[in-house]
Amino acid sequence: MDFKDKIFSLRERVIKNLNSTQTEEATKTAFILPLIQFLGYDIFDPSEVIPEYTADFGTKKGEKVDYALIINGNPSILIEAKHHNEKLSIHGSQLFRYFSVTKAKFAILTNGVEYEFYTDLDKPNLMDDRPFFKFNIVNIGQNEISEIKKFEKSNFNIEEIFSLASDLKYSSEILNIIQSELDNPSDDFIKFFTQKCYDGRITQKVLD
């Protein structure tokens, strides 16, 4: 299978087994580790994938991130994994701590269904508050698969991905804004288009 087929096969697995996957460990085994493997990492080789990677923060000892993906002997991607029922929004601060004390340039927060990719576009060595890329495996499309493929071990290029991360971050935010406006248009959004196509006096009735 090519990379696209592997991702689609994982999507089918997630859809089929979502209700029967009851624990965080089961989520990791059934949903998250296969994706790491599809990216070309040997999940059984601790020189490539380190589970429970130590990321002590200040006086807090014993802090561990679920997985560190190793490239050229250094942790390049940190992965914090949660149960598929967990909301990712409440776990970002935990990954933020891990990111700041390692050499990793990228971090992924996931519950096996949703994936959020982070880096340090705003301030060096401090993980951004917002992801530069995210996807839902259940609703994944070809464009998203193309972005995921850039994280394959054989293709991994820190400088190239970091450069693309900025484009992805802001283009995705723009798309989110457009979608939000289409779903629930603001007055400014309505006025912008009204001014382009209506020659008369713009009253509240016209806007309505």
C-alpha positions, 0 to 999 in steps of 0.5 A, spaced: 500 500 500 502 507 498 502 512 504 494 514 502 492 507 502 495 506 509 492 512 512 485 510 509 486 503 512 487 507 519 481 511 518 477 505 517 480 501 523 478 507 527 471 508 525 470 500 526 473 500 533 472 507 536 466 504 541 470 498 543 476 502 544 475 503 552 482 505 555 488 510 553 493 505 552 488 501 547 487 508 543 495 508 543 496 501 540 490 501 535 490 508 533 496 512 534 502 507 534 500 505 527 500 512 524 507 512 527 509 506 523 506 508 517 511 515 517 517 510 517 519 509 524 520 502 527 515 503 533 519 497 536 526 500 536 528 505 542 533 508 537 527 511 533 521 511 538 522 512 545 515 511 549 515 515 556 520 520 554 523 524 560 522 531 559 523 534 566 521 541 567 524 545 573 523 542 579 518 537 577 521 531 576 519 524 572 515 528 567 514 524 561 511 525 554 508 519 551 513 518 545 519 522 542 521 520 535 528 520 534 532 523 528 539 523 528 540 521 535 535 527 537 528 528 539 525 531 533 517 530 534 514 529 541 507 526 541 502 526 547 497 521 546 490 521 550 484 517 550 479 518 544 474 521 548 478 526 551 478 533 549 485 536 546 483 543 548 485 541 556 491 538 555 495 543 551 499 546 557 502 539 558 505 538 552 507 546 552 512 544 558 515 538 555 516 542 548 520 547 552 525 542 555 527 538 549 530 539 543 524 537 539 522 542 534 515 539 533 509 536 537 503 533 536 497 532 541 492 527 539 487 522 542 487 518 536 482 521 532 484 528 532 491 530 531 494 537 532 501 539 530 505 545 534 512 548 533 515 555 535 513 560 530 511 565 535 517 565 540 523 560 539 523 554 544 516 556 546 510 552 543 505 556 540 498 556 543 495 554 536 497 548 532 499 550 525 496 544 522 490 539 524 486 533 522 481 529 524 482 521 521 475 520 520 474 526 515 481 526 512 482 528 505 487 528 500 490 535 502 491 533 509 494 526 507 499 530 503 501 534 509 502 528 514 506 525 509 512 531 510 513 528 517 515 521 514 522 519 517 525 519 510 522 525 507 523 529 514 526 536 513 526 540 519 527 547 515 522 545 510 517 543 514 518 549 519 517 554 513 511 551 511 508 551 518 507 558 517 503 558 511 499 552 514 498 556 520 495 562 517 492 559 511 488 554 516 486 560 520 483 564 514 479 558 512 476 557 519 474 565 519 471 564 512 467 558 514 465 561 521 463 567 517 459 563 512 456 559 518 454 566 522 455 572 518 458 578 521 455 585 520 462 587 517 462 581 512 455 582 510 457 590 509 463 588 505 459 584 499 453 589 499 458 594 498 460 590 492 454 589 489 449 594 491 449 601 488 443 604 493 443 607 500 445 601 505 440 601 510 439 596 515 433 593 511 438 592 505 443 588 510 437 584 513 
